[in-house]
Amino acid sequence: MDFAFVSGAPSLDLAGTVGSRRNDPVDALTGPADLERWTSECPGLPDRVTVDTAAFEAALTLREALYRLALDRIEGRPFQPDDLAVVNTAAAGPALSVRLDDSGLHTSGDARAVLTHIARDGIAVLADPHVRLKECGRTGCTRVYIDRSRGARRTWCGMAECGDRVKAAAYRARRRAANREPTG
């Protein structure tokens, strides 16, 4: 399964590794190797991280807490204390190491440092009152994303992920309706 990094933050992209949460959930992270691959593909995270079973379970717990907190923020509800505890505990871990050279920024660290980074990213996103969080407008998609569009008009998590599907379905519906109209 390919990963989509369209949410605008690593914490939301991690939460987005489960698709169609309300209808027929599809989990892109089925084992430690999937999380290793997701980490290597996620912008700003280290290329090579080894994930054991404990780190994998911790990542899934963090992912679900971040998702629920994002929904709480979108709905204007108070954050749930258990979810806050998960994120705050993860955020207290070791930081990633960063290094700059002529080719750019390089990060390194173990799985725990990656989870710390993701938790801190989630805290920054959730705490910022100016960040506009939305849930994708495509039926069945439950991805949460940051809407940075002018006028907060973004409707889908990503054009390639959901926007194209919605537009194609609308086009097909218009064609079917036009074909059913009596000619005159």
Buried (B, 14 or more C-beta within 10 A) or exposed (E): EEBBBBBBBBBBBBBBBBBEBEEEEEEBBEEBEBBBBBBEBBEEBBEEBEBEEEBBEBBBBBBBBBBBBBBBBEEEEEBBEEBBEBBEBBBEBEEBEEEEEEEEEEBBBBBBBBBBBBBBBBBEBBEEEEBBBBBBEBEEBBBBBBBEEEEEEBBBBBBEBBBEBBEEEEEEEEEEEEEEEEEE
